[in-house]
Amino acid sequence: MSEASASASAHKTITAAVLVIGDEILSGRTKDQNIGYIAEYLTRIGIELREVRVVPDVEKEIVDAVNALRTRYDYLFTTGGIGPTHDDITAECVAKAVGVAIDVDERAVNMLLTRMKREDLNEMRLRMCRIPAGASLIENPVSAAPGFRVANVIVMAGVPRIMHAMLDNVAPTLETGVKVISETLEIGFPEGLYAAGLKEIAERFPDLSIGSYPSFGAQGYRNQVVLRGKDAALLAAGKAEVEALIARLAAQHETR
C-alpha cells in the first residue's frame, strides 16, 4: 500500500457484519463464543462491526442474509457450517449468493492431505474442500480444512480455536480504517441520578458514543460510563464533561 493510500485508509471508516450460521446456536445447544471475540478483534484493527445475525442451516435463510449483509458493509464474516456433514452448507450458499460455481478445490485437498492419507479422504471429508470459484483460501493450522474468502465474504469455521486461527490469517489482507478509542469511568451513583446530565452531554457530543452500563454483583451495583470515538481530543473533552458531572453529584451527595 502506498503512503497516500495508507493515509487515506487511516481516515476511512471500514464496516463489517457477522453472520453466525447453525441450528445448534439458535436452539441453545451450543453457546456462541465467536461474536464477542470478532467484535473486539475488528475494533482493535480498525474495522467497525455494525451488525450481527444468526440464521439456521437453511439455504434460503443463509443466501438471503449473505446478500443483505455483503452489500451493506465492507466485509461480511461468517462462522459455522463448513464441516463434513450433510448440514454443513455454508460454502454452497455463499457461492449461490455471490453467483459463482463451486467444486472440489485441489488446493484445499492438498491442505487436508497434510493431515491424512489420500485413501482416508472420503466423500464427506471432500465436502470441506468444496470452494467457490475465484475464492482465496484461509489457512487452518489447527485441523487443515481451510476457510475461504470470495468477494468481500470471509467464511470461517464455527469452532472457536479454528476461527481464531483463521481470523489471524485473514486479518493482514483486510483494509482497515481509523481506530475507535474509548474511555471508561466508574460511577458511584444509580443511573437515575445521572441519566439526565449524561443525556445532555451526549447531545453536545454527537460524534461520540456515550453509554451507561450497570451491573450487579456481591458488592452491590456498579455503574460504568463508556465513551467511544475516533478523535482523541473530542474524547478527552467528553470525558472531562462526564467527570465534572460526577463531581457535581458527589458534592450534592456530601451536603445531604
C-alpha positions as CSV (number, residue, x, y, z in Angstrom):
1,M,0.0,0.0,0.0
2,S,1.4,3.4,-0.9
3,E,1.9,6.2,1.6
4,A,-1.0,8.1,0.2
5,S,-3.3,5.0,0.3
6,A,-2.2,4.3,3.9
7,S,-3.1,7.9,4.9
8,A,-6.5,7.7,3.2
9,S,-7.3,4.4,4.9
10,A,-6.3,5.9,8.3
11,H,-9.2,8.3,7.9
12,K,-11.7,6.0,6.4
13,T,-14.4,4.1,8.2
14,I,-14.4,0.4,7.3
15,T,-17.5,-1.6,8.3
16,A,-18.4,-5.2,8.8
17,A,-21.1,-7.7,9.8
18,V,-21.0,-11.1,11.3
19,L,-23.3,-13.9,10.2
20,V,-23.5,-16.9,12.6
21,I,-24.8,-20.0,10.9
22,G,-26.2,-23.0,12.7
23,D,-29.3,-24.6,14.2
24,E,-27.3,-25.5,17.3
25,I,-26.8,-21.8,18.1
26,L,-30.5,-21.0,17.7
27,S,-31.5,-24.0,19.8
28,G,-29.2,-23.0,22.6
29,R,-27.3,-26.3,22.5
30,T,-24.2,-24.5,21.5
31,K,-23.3,-21.2,23.2
32,D,-21.7,-18.8,20.7
33,Q,-18.2,-17.8,21.7
34,N,-17.2,-16.0,18.5
35,I,-19.2,-12.8,18.2
36,G,-17.5,-11.0,21.1
37,Y,-14.1,-12.2,20.0
38,I,-14.6,-11.0,16.5
39,A,-16.0,-7.7,17.7
40,E,-13.0,-6.9,19.9
41,Y,-10.6,-8.1,17.2
42,L,-12.1,-5.9,14.5
43,T,-12.3,-2.9,16.8
44,R,-8.6,-3.3,17.6
45,I,-7.5,-3.3,14.0
46,G,-9.8,-0.5,12.8
47,I,-12.9,-2.2,11.4
48,E,-16.3,-1.3,12.9
49,L,-18.7,-4.2,13.5
50,R,-22.2,-2.8,12.7
51,E,-24.5,-5.8,12.7
52,V,-24.7,-9.5,13.8
53,R,-27.2,-12.0,12.6
54,V,-27.8,-15.7,13.5
55,V,-29.5,-18.0,10.9
56,P,-30.4,-21.7,10.8
57,D,-28.9,-24.3,8.4
58,V,-31.5,-23.4,5.8
59,E,-30.3,-22.5,2.3
60,K,-32.7,-19.6,1.6
61,E,-32.0,-18.1,5.0
62,I,-28.3,-18.2,4.5
63,V,-28.3,-16.9,1.0
64,D,-30.7,-14.0,1.8
65,A,-28.6,-13.0,4.8
66,V,-25.3,-13.2,2.9
67,N,-26.7,-11.0,0.1
68,A,-28.3,-8.5,2.5
69,L,-25.1,-8.1,4.6
70,R,-22.4,-8.2,2.0
71,T,-24.0,-5.4,0.0
72,R,-24.5,-3.2,3.1
73,Y,-21.0,-3.5,4.7
74,D,-17.4,-3.6,3.5
75,Y,-16.9,-7.1,4.9
76,L,-19.1,-10.0,5.9
77,F,-17.6,-12.6,8.3
78,T,-19.4,-15.9,8.6
79,T,-18.9,-18.6,11.2
80,G,-20.1,-22.2,11.1
81,G,-21.3,-24.7,8.5
82,I,-18.1,-25.6,6.7
83,G,-17.6,-29.1,8.2
84,P,-18.0,-32.5,6.5
85,T,-21.6,-33.3,7.5
86,H,-24.8,-33.0,5.4
87,D,-26.0,-29.9,7.2
88,D,-22.7,-28.0,6.5
89,I,-24.0,-26.0,3.6
90,T,-22.4,-22.6,4.1
91,A,-19.9,-22.9,1.2
92,E,-22.7,-23.8,-1.3
93,C,-24.9,-21.0,0.0
94,V,-22.2,-18.4,-0.3
95,A,-21.4,-19.5,-3.8
96,K,-25.0,-19.2,-4.7
97,A,-25.3,-15.7,-3.1
98,V,-22.2,-14.4,-4.9
99,G,-23.2,-16.1,-8.2
100,V,-20.3,-18.4,-8.8
101,A,-19.8,-22.1,-9.3
102,I,-18.5,-24.4,-6.5
103,D,-16.5,-27.6,-6.7
104,V,-13.7,-29.5,-5.0
105,D,-10.6,-27.4,-5.0
106,E,-7.3,-29.2,-5.3
107,R,-5.6,-26.5,-3.1
108,A,-8.0,-27.5,-0.3
109,V,-7.4,-31.2,-1.0
110,N,-3.7,-30.7,-0.6
111,M,-4.2,-29.0,2.7
112,L,-6.2,-31.9,4.0
113,L,-3.5,-34.3,2.8
114,T,-1.1,-32.8,5.2
115,R,-3.2,-34.4,8.0
116,M,-4.4,-37.6,6.4
117,K,-3.8,-40.2,3.7
118,R,-5.5,-39.8,0.4
119,E,-7.3,-43.1,0.9
120,D,-8.9,-41.6,4.0
121,L,-10.2,-38.6,2.1
122,N,-13.7,-39.9,1.7
123,E,-16.7,-38.3,0.1
124,M,-17.8,-36.5,3.2
125,R,-14.4,-35.1,4.0
126,L,-14.2,-33.8,0.5
127,R,-17.1,-31.6,1.3
128,M,-14.7,-29.5,3.3
129,C,-12.8,-29.0,0.0
130,R,-15.7,-27.5,-1.9
131,I,-14.7,-23.9,-2.6
132,P,-16.5,-21.2,-4.6
133,A,-14.8,-20.3,-7.9
134,G,-12.3,-17.5,-7.6
135,A,-12.1,-17.7,-3.8
136,S,-8.8,-17.4,-1.9
137,L,-8.2,-19.9,0.8
138,I,-7.8,-19.1,4.5
139,E,-5.3,-21.4,6.1
140,N,-6.3,-23.5,9.1
141,P,-3.3,-24.6,11.1
142,V,-5.4,-26.4,13.7
143,S,-7.2,-29.0,11.5
144,A,-6.1,-28.2,8.0
145,A,-9.6,-27.8,6.3
146,P,-9.5,-24.2,5.1
147,G,-11.9,-21.3,5.2
148,F,-12.1,-19.0,2.2
149,R,-12.8,-15.5,1.0
150,V,-14.8,-14.7,-2.1
151,A,-15.6,-11.1,-2.9
152,N,-16.0,-9.4,0.5
153,V,-17.3,-12.5,2.2
154,I,-14.9,-14.2,4.7
155,V,-16.0,-17.7,5.6
156,M,-14.6,-19.2,8.8
157,A,-15.2,-22.3,11.0
158,G,-17.5,-22.1,14.0
159,V,-15.1,-23.9,16.3
160,P,-13.6,-21.0,18.3
161,R,-10.0,-22.2,18.3
162,I,-10.1,-22.7,14.5
163,M,-11.9,-19.5,13.9
164,H,-9.3,-17.6,15.9
165,A,-6.5,-19.0,13.7
166,M,-8.4,-18.2,10.5
167,L,-9.1,-14.7,11.6
168,D,-5.4,-14.2,12.4
169,N,-4.5,-15.4,8.9
170,V,-7.0,-13.3,7.0
171,A,-6.6,-10.1,9.0
172,P,-3.4,-8.9,7.3
173,T,-5.2,-8.9,4.0
174,L,-8.1,-6.6,5.1
175,E,-8.4,-2.9,4.6
176,T,-8.7,-1.1,7.9
177,G,-9.7,2.4,8.8
178,V,-9.4,4.8,11.7
179,K,-9.5,3.0,15.0
180,V,-12.1,3.6,17.7
181,I,-10.7,4.6,21.1
182,S,-12.6,4.5,24.4
183,E,-12.6,5.7,28.0
184,T,-14.4,4.1,30.9
185,L,-15.5,5.9,34.0
186,E,-16.7,4.3,37.2
187,I,-19.9,6.0,38.5
188,G,-20.8,5.6,42.2
189,F,-24.4,6.6,41.8
190,P,-27.6,5.0,40.5
191,E,-28.3,5.7,36.8
192,G,-31.4,7.6,37.6
193,L,-29.3,10.3,39.3
194,Y,-27.0,11.0,36.3
195,A,-29.1,9.9,33.3
196,A,-30.4,13.5,32.6
197,G,-26.9,15.0,32.8
198,L,-25.4,12.2,30.7
199,K,-28.1,12.8,28.0
200,E,-27.2,16.5,27.8
201,I,-23.5,15.6,27.4
202,A,-24.4,13.1,24.7
203,E,-26.4,15.7,22.8
204,R,-23.4,18.1,22.9
205,F,-21.1,15.4,21.6
206,P,-22.9,13.8,18.8
207,D,-19.7,12.3,17.3
208,L,-19.1,10.3,20.5
209,S,-20.9,7.1,21.5
210,I,-21.7,7.5,25.2
211,G,-23.4,4.7,27.1
212,S,-24.1,3.7,30.7
213,Y,-23.7,0.1,31.7
214,P,-25.0,-1.1,35.1
215,S,-24.1,-4.4,36.7
216,F,-24.8,-6.1,40.0
217,G,-22.5,-8.3,42.0
218,A,-21.6,-9.3,45.5
219,Q,-20.5,-5.7,46.3
220,G,-23.8,-4.3,45.1
221,Y,-24.5,-2.3,42.0
222,R,-21.7,-0.9,39.8
223,N,-22.2,1.6,37.0
224,Q,-19.8,2.5,34.3
225,V,-20.0,5.1,31.6
226,V,-18.1,4.3,28.4
227,L,-17.2,6.9,25.8
228,R,-16.1,5.8,22.3
229,G,-14.9,7.9,19.4
230,K,-12.3,8.4,16.8
231,D,-10.9,11.8,17.8
232,A,-8.7,11.7,20.9
233,A,-9.2,15.4,21.6
234,L,-13.0,15.1,21.4
235,L,-13.0,12.0,23.5
236,A,-10.9,13.8,26.2
237,A,-13.4,16.7,26.2
238,G,-16.4,14.4,26.6
239,K,-14.6,12.6,29.4
240,A,-14.0,15.8,31.2
241,E,-17.7,16.7,31.0
242,V,-18.7,13.4,32.5
243,E,-16.1,13.7,35.2
244,A,-17.5,17.2,36.0
245,L,-21.0,15.7,36.2
246,I,-19.7,13.0,38.6
247,A,-18.0,15.7,40.8
248,R,-21.2,17.8,40.9
249,L,-23.2,14.7,42.0
250,A,-20.6,13.9,44.6
251,A,-20.7,17.4,46.1
252,Q,-24.5,17.3,46.2
253,H,-24.4,13.9,47.9
254,E,-22.0,15.1,50.6
255,T,-24.1,18.1,51.5
256,R,-27.2,16.0,52.3
